[in-house]
Each structure stands twice: as C-alpha cells, then as structure tokens.
Amino acid sequence: MLDPSWCYGRRTAFDHLWMLAAAQGVPKQRVSEALESTGLTSVARRRIATFSLGMRQRLGIATILLGEPATVLLDEPVNGLDPEGVWWVRTLCRSLAQRGVAVLVSSHLLSELAQTADRIVVIAAGRVRAEGDLTDFLAEGPRETVASADNLALLAQTCRAAGAEVAKLGDAKIVISRMDPLEVSRLAHGAGVLLTHLEAKHQTLEERFVELTAEHAQYRVTPAAPEAVVADGELR
C-alpha cells in the first residue's frame, strides 16, 4: 500500500478506485466490493480532499484489495485510525492470512503488532537483528517473576540471597529477576512464606525491541531505576 496522500484530491473515492481497476484490468464490480470491505461505501462519491487521515488510510487499503492479491505489504496501516479502525485493520490482516495471503506489516506501534503478527522481524541500521515466532521471540527475553506474599520483605530477602535481583512493583508486589515462578515458589515454601500472587512476567514486544536495537538508537534517554528492595528486611 502506497501512502494514500498521493491520491488526486478532486477525484471521488469511487472514481479513484475505478481508474485503478481499469488500469489493472479488474472488473468494475470489485470497486464496490473494496469500498464495502473498507467501510467507505457511504462516502464513495465524496472528493478525496475532504477525507480525514483515517479515511485516506482505508482508501489506501481498498486499492490493494482490488486485485485480490496473494501478497500484501502495509506500512503503518493504522496511522490516523480510531480504535474501531485499528481493530478492523487487525481483523483484516488476520482474515487475509487465514485465506493464504502473505501479509507483511511494517510499523513502530509494537503493542499493536503484538496483537496482530504471528512472526516478528526486527530491523535496525539496515540489518535484520532478530526474527522468529512471536511467542518464542518474547520468551527469549530475561526471566522475571511477579510475586506478592504475606511477608513480602522476607520473600524479597530470600530471593536476593539466592542470587536474584528484586525490585518493588507498586505497594504490594515485587519483581524478581532471573527466576521463574517455580523457583520462587520453592524458595517461599522453604522460608515459610505464604504466596498470595505469583506469575511469570514476559517482556513486551516494545521492551524486546529496545533491548535488541539499543546500540543503534539515535536518541537516548536514561530511564529512572526501579525502586530497590534493601537487604535489611524492609521495603523502601
């Protein structure tokens, strides 16, 4: 999908798609079907110059659906879309993939990609830094466990003594690095601590991306360090 801003503004959405359909030898019926698929039927006779950014994005997607392609390339497809439009693009990508269409989405909105993509490719400085199945890709990040207990300070002290790093997460939970939930559970049992919450904390796609591309970032900001859990048995 090309940037939809190239469209001639005085032309209507219907005429724009009709022109492209004719150039490709696509039946005129496909124009109406593409408009309906993208929710633009009601504005088909409006001039493109009056369209919002989100409407232009939908029109751009309509152009790629005209020829029923086997491969679809989308660059920032949800840019300018409202929440319903974002959900629609996600659903469209999944629907195309289920029909056997290869869909490649390039985007900086990683939280959205995490809900859409099956496989991830990370590119930095013109080179592929990592790629693979989304689940496996996120699982390669550092091990962390979120826990809460009746004696949180003792749990933190016990985990630190076993070699883990511990940091506060709000007022009632801690994040334990380099340990999975099973290890934390065993330590808690041995220390006589009753766990009230225990879960594996996986890196988000954004965190994994930043980790892989940190050395290539043009602009750097030093984030605030998390609150540490001190060794004297108190949470501060």
Phi, psi and omega in degrees: 000121175284157176305119185293355180290349180284346184299144179288117189296332183277352179271147178282163179299319180296313182294324178300312181290325179297319179299315181292323179296317180297321180294331182264355183073029181266138180303146181299333180302329182294335179297310180297322181293320179292321177296318180293321181295332182257005177075022184254008183303319184289343180243019185300330183262008176274150177288144184296332180299337180270358183283146171284171179300318179297321178294323177295322177299317179296321179295320177299319179292325177300324181296325182281342180276348184304312186268013182047066188289156175271341179225134181234128178246122182238127178249113182050057186291339182264007179299123178086359181271149175281173182306321179295322179292321177298315178299320181296316179298318179299315180295320180298314181299316179294319180296317179297317181297321180294336178271005178093007178278134175278120184243120177248121181245123175255124184200154172263355178274080190290330178296327177286319178298325180298336179265356187242314191279151171265324180233151183237139172234123180256124180241132176217136180053037175079008181233148177284121182265331179194154173200156179157180176302139185302313182298313179294323181300315181286329181290342180285350179288177182295149178282131176217148179229136175259131184218155172221152185204169179290337176228081187295323181295318179293321177298315179298316181297319180295317180293321178295323179294335179271003175103008181268158170263138184231136178221152179288148173227092186075204184266342189234007182224159175231155174250124184250116182271150178066024175219139175267168183305324181296317179297317180295320180298318180295318179295319180297318179298317180294331181268359181072031180259132178270117178281135176248349178202136180205124179205150174284136179252113180264148175298144171282165178298324179296315180297318180294320179297312180299320179298318184282335186246009186304319184288347181254003182291135178278332181236126185242139175229133179272113181288156177292139180287144178293156179294130182274155173261118183283163188275356185272013176089008179241145175265128181234000000 
